[in-house]
Amino acid sequence: MIKRCPFCNNKHLYDLQNNYKKCSSCKRKFSVKKFETDINVIEFFCNQVSANKCAKLLNVNYRTIKNRYDLFRKLIANYLEEAYHSSVKDNSSYEEFYYFTDKQKKIKKKSLYNAINIIGFYSNEKIYTLLMPKLPVYNNEEDNKTFENFLRWHKVFSKDSYSTPLNIFWKYLEKNLRKYKGIDEENFFFYLKECEFKFNYLQNEQIKILKNLYFN
């Protein structure tokens, strides 16, 4: 039962034909059915339900749900970036992390040049991540090996990074990304931010924030 406008939270709504409503304040019209579907999709997303399963449960086209999930990730990424840049930063700990896919992990001699380079900060009791540029590959193979060995032993981190949630977050990130059957590197940033969002906020907070982002 819809009691408030999803766009301005106004209580006074008019009933229209075809199960539509109109807000007396912002004057926006919306479909009750679509609104209820949107709420369900948001809740499924925050409950770690895959787009494929969500589509089946709601009897909605998979591509529609996949597009909605992708939109959520973009909204979340913008929200986290703005929240971090507008906050007072203490950056109590930080650590560089090299992410390898499960397929890459099976290779005995993994190269850091194939990894996704991330740096994480623990600030104001929340995790914040930055994607770093790919490591440069030199023409000289010996130079590559020397530089790669140097990086293995001189990874950037603060002395207390292992005693903060950063260490827990890396494990959480790997576990959650494992369920996807491969992520394009160009979209990796948005999946990274999704994990950051779900790690930082309780489920009911996630739903509330995402509703505000999506409807407003």
C-alpha positions in Angstrom: 0.0 0.0 0.0 1.6 3.3 -1.1 1.0 6.0 1.4 3.6 8.6 0.3 5.0 10.0 -2.9 8.2 8.2 -3.8 9.7 11.5 -5.2 9.0 14.0 -2.5 7.5 11.9 0.4 4.3 13.9 0.4 1.3 12.1 2.0 -1.4 13.4 -0.2 -1.9 11.3 -3.4 -4.7 11.3 -5.9 -6.0 8.1 -7.5 -5.9 8.1 -11.3 -7.0 5.6 -13.9 -5.0 2.4 -14.7 -3.7 2.1 -11.2 -1.7 5.4 -11.4 -1.3 8.0 -8.7 -0.5 11.7 -8.7 1.2 13.7 -5.9 -0.6 16.8 -4.8 2.8 18.5 -4.0 5.3 17.7 -6.8 2.5 16.9 -9.3 4.3 13.8 -10.5 2.4 10.8 -11.8 3.5 7.3 -11.3 2.4 3.7 -11.8 1.7 1.8 -8.6 2.8 -1.4 -10.2 6.1 0.0 -11.5 6.8 1.6 -8.2 6.2 -1.7 -6.3 8.4 -3.5 -8.8 11.2 -0.9 -8.3 11.0 -1.3 -4.5 11.3 -5.1 -4.9 14.2 -4.8 -7.2 16.0 -2.5 -4.8 15.4 -4.9 -1.9 16.6 -7.9 -3.9 19.7 -6.0 -5.0 20.6 -5.1 -1.4 19.8 -8.7 -0.3 22.5 -10.0 -2.7 20.0 -11.6 -5.0 21.4 -12.0 -8.6 19.8 -10.2 -11.5 18.9 -13.5 -13.1 17.1 -14.8 -9.9 15.4 -11.4 -9.3 14.0 -11.5 -12.9 12.6 -15.0 -12.3 11.1 -14.1 -8.9 9.4 -11.0 -10.3 8.6 -12.4 -13.7 10.4 -9.5 -15.4 12.7 -9.6 -18.4 16.3 -10.3 -17.4 17.7 -7.4 -19.4 15.3 -5.0 -17.6 16.6 -6.1 -14.2 20.2 -6.2 -15.4 19.9 -2.6 -16.6 18.4 -1.6 -13.3 21.2 -3.3 -11.3 23.8 -1.5 -13.5 22.0 1.8 -12.8 22.1 1.1 -9.1 25.8 0.5 -9.2 26.4 3.9 -11.0 24.2 5.7 -8.5 26.1 4.1 -5.6 29.5 4.9 -7.1 28.5 8.6 -7.3 27.1 8.6 -3.8 30.2 7.1 -2.3 32.5 9.4 -4.1 30.6 12.5 -3.0 30.3 11.2 0.6 34.0 10.6 0.8 35.1 13.9 -0.7 32.7 15.9 1.5 33.8 14.1 4.7 36.5 15.0 7.2 39.2 12.4 6.4 41.3 10.8 9.0 42.6 8.0 6.8 43.7 6.1 9.8 45.0 3.2 7.7 45.5 2.5 4.0 46.7 -0.5 1.9 47.4 -1.4 -1.7 45.7 -4.5 -3.0 46.2 -6.6 -6.1 43.0 -8.3 -7.3 43.2 -11.5 -9.3 40.3 -13.4 -10.7 39.8 -17.0 -9.8 41.1 -18.0 -13.2 44.3 -15.9 -12.7 44.8 -17.3 -9.3 45.1 -20.8 -10.8 48.1 -19.8 -12.8 51.3 -20.8 -10.8 53.3 -17.7 -11.8 50.9 -14.9 -11.5 52.0 -11.5 -12.8 51.1 -8.3 -11.1 50.8 -6.8 -14.6 47.6 -8.8 -15.0 46.1 -7.8 -11.6 43.7 -4.9 -10.9 45.5 -2.5 -8.6 43.4 -1.0 -5.8 44.2 1.2 -2.9 41.9 1.2 0.1 41.5 3.7 2.9 39.9 3.2 6.3 38.5 6.6 7.2 35.8 7.6 9.7 35.0 4.0 10.3 34.3 3.3 6.6 36.2 1.8 3.7 36.9 3.9 0.7 38.6 2.5 -2.5 40.4 3.9 -5.4 41.3 2.1 -8.7 44.9 2.7 -9.6 46.4 2.7 -13.1 47.6 -0.7 -14.5 51.3 -1.3 -14.0 53.4 -0.2 -16.9 55.1 -3.0 -18.9 58.6 -2.4 -20.1 60.2 -3.6 -23.3 62.9 -5.3 -21.4 61.8 -8.6 -19.8 64.5 -8.3 -17.1 63.3 -4.8 -16.2 59.7 -6.2 -15.8 60.8 -8.9 -13.5 62.9 -6.5 -11.4 60.1 -4.0 -11.1 57.5 -6.7 -10.3 59.7 -8.1 -7.5 60.2 -4.7 -6.1 56.4 -4.1 -6.0 55.8 -7.4 -4.2 58.1 -6.4 -1.4 57.3 -2.7 -1.3 53.5 -2.6 -1.4 52.0 0.6 0.0 50.3 0.1 3.3 50.1 1.8 6.8 51.5 -0.1 9.8 48.1 -0.8 11.2 46.3 -1.7 8.0 46.1 -5.4 9.0 44.3 -4.6 12.3 41.5 -2.6 10.7 38.5 -3.6 8.6 40.6 -3.2 5.4 42.0 -6.7 5.7 38.5 -8.0 6.2 37.2 -6.0 3.2 39.7 -7.5 0.8 38.4 -11.0 1.7 34.8 -9.8 1.4 35.6 -8.2 -2.0 37.0 -11.5 -3.4 34.2 -13.6 -2.0 31.5 -11.3 -3.5 33.0 -10.9 -6.9 33.5 -14.6 -7.2 29.7 -15.1 -7.9 30.0 -13.1 -11.2 31.0 -15.1 -14.2 33.7 -12.6 -15.2 33.6 -8.8 -15.0 34.8 -6.5 -17.8 37.6 -4.4 -16.5 35.8 -1.3 -17.8 32.9 -2.1 -15.4 35.0 -3.3 -12.5 34.9 0.1 -10.8 31.1 -0.1 -10.3 31.3 -3.7 -8.9 34.0 -2.5 -6.6 31.9 0.3 -5.3 28.9 -2.0 -4.9 31.0 -4.1 -2.5 32.3 -1.0 -0.7 28.7 0.2 -0.2 27.4 -3.2 1.0 30.4 -3.5 3.4 30.0 0.0 4.9 26.2 0.0 5.4 23.7 -2.3 7.1 21.1 -3.8 4.8 18.3 -1.5 5.9 20.6 1.5 5.5 21.5 0.3 2.0 17.8 0.1 1.0 17.0 3.5 2.4 19.9 5.2 0.6 19.3 3.5 -2.7 15.6 4.4 -2.6 16.5 8.0 -2.1 19.1 7.9 -4.9 16.8 6.1 -7.4 13.6 8.1 -6.9 15.2 11.5 -6.4 
